[in-house]
Amino acid sequence: MSDKDPSLRRNAPKLALHVPEPHFRPGDTPDFSSLDIPPAGAAPRPDTSVAAAETHPLTTALVRVLGEDHRAVGPWDPKLDPDTLRKMLRDMVTVRIFDDRMYRAQRQGKTSFYMKCTGEEAIAVAAAAALLSDDMHFPTYRQQGLLIARGYPLTEMMNQIYSNRGDKLKGRQLPIMYSDKAHGFFSISGNLATQFPQAVGWAMAAAIKGDSRICMGWVGDGATAEGDFHSAMTFAAVYNAPVVLAVVNNQWAISSFAGIAGAERATFAQRAVGYGVAGLRVDGNDALAVYAAVQWAAERARSNGGPTLIEFFTYRSEGHSTSDDPSGYRPANEAKAWPLGDPVERLKAHLLAIGEWDDERHAAMAAEAEAAVRSAQKESEKLGILPEQGKDDIGSMFDDVYAELPWHLREQREEALSEGGG
């Protein structure tokens, strides 16, 4: 009988697939006690010049700086001065207030769509503080903190959200998909993971030109399952590109939990191992740890040490967007059970612990930030909100597309204008 005879397999087990399921669903009581959260200060900090393989133990560890007593400990402590810490705290508070107001604006029908970054404010704000102002970012849609930390006008952000007369992008991008070259903020793309190869390509171009600027690319945990992630990692590794690549693991890709993208098998930081690049896994709710990790990776990139993949371990406290209802797929109280806490409250507690802050100053700062956001919203809404946009400037949809407009589009433009589009 042939050794390939199917009858020989009659006693073999039936093949089966594993479909990842989150630990908790609506109605469950979330319990994160199974997560391995090492104490602050436990992770070693290698020199930025070490071989990539020497960082690989850090892809399963967790870089943390703020201890239970809210003080900075360990080798990753960036030893930031109080003014820098206060600036970061103010930026994080401003981001949260901005998010809350724009969320309400969407619910009031003033715009079609919004995405908050509640619980993730430390990641973008601290990364912006750690890099130089002319370094480039290729963000995804939850890094509004990069713009706010770099002083981008709040009114300009709101104009884009409302797609009003002040929108420099002329209503061509979904709300929150900002773009500003002067602030080192590449156009956000709704196509997931495209920004990773774009960031690597930009970094390679900077190296080819002999520039000194580096860049940072951003994706979420779900986007690591895209082919663009693999392409970016391959090119970054092969050409030793001066780039920092960030994976924001907030546990959810819309309603799919991180296990669907492979989180049950390995950490996202561990993907650095297979490509032979440096990797770090960081407490994304610890602003000092985020700053220290990005600063480390930036120094490595700037000295031609190559790319670093950083996983920021965090939690998306609210829905994916205003189109999402997270109560349909996870417990309502899961965010409060997240063991790494609230990034804003943790940085505030640190400043209080070192005697560089107090509740009165915090309340005053929050009130000032609230007033600034309200003022910006008032100014932006003078230029209109989304439902008010009509055909006042409909001809502009044909601008900035071709160097010379083809004849058939010229005809369409003339037809649109003849119908009263102005």
C-alpha angles and dihedrals in degrees: 000000000000116000086228093060108131090219088072088068095055091111096043117115118259114259115251139181128227114228110194116234127190116249093240135039131182110303094026124115107241115231117182095176090114091065114103104231109174119206120269113271095025098110115086119234112223123203113270090241097060122118112271091247091064090064095052096091085062091062089074096034124072121238107222132167108171112078130204088271088055093245125126115253140170137031094303093062102124090202093224120189118247094251091058091048092050091048090052091048092050091049092050092049090048091052091052093048091046090051093049093050094046090047089055090046089056092048088051090056096250093124136012103236145010138178123205127204097205109164093018101071095111093061100062096031096050092043090054090050092050096051129064118262094248096049112111129243127202099195137185122220101284100059100089085130089074091064095041092048090051093052099253109168112263090216090059090053091050093047088058092047091051094040087221133154090285095055106118089200090058095229094298096122129062113256112282093023094115130178130192124157095190091059094045093248113138118210111280114239125209088211104093122243096004090117092065098066089037090056092048091048091050091049091049090050091050089053092047090052092047091242122159097217122102131194142218127220124203135204137156126243093263093053091061086078090064121100090236089068091058093045092050094048092048095051093042091053098042096048098032090234118199095240140125112217117200129197111193103206102194091161096248137073098194099300097340114095121226094263090074087065092048105272092135092062101044142341116273089241089060089069085079089069095064092051095044096239131127117274138192133182112207139187098249093197092059107083093195093052091049091050093048094048095048091045090051093049092045092052089049092050094045092053092051093256090133138237129335126204112211124190112202106205107211144126132251100230097193138028125308088250140330086283092062132081107197092189086078094066110019138036115278093232098045094106092057090052093054104122098217093065133211114325094213094050092045094055091044090051090051092054090048091049093054093046096248098114143032138193093256093055090045092053091048092048092049090049091051091049091048091051092049092051092047091049092050091049091051092051093046094049090055084070092051142265127254100266090053094059112107136147099311093118103012092140090069090074087080095051124101094015103097130018085227117021113236117242096251092053091047088056091049091049092051090048092051092048092048089058090063101271095135 
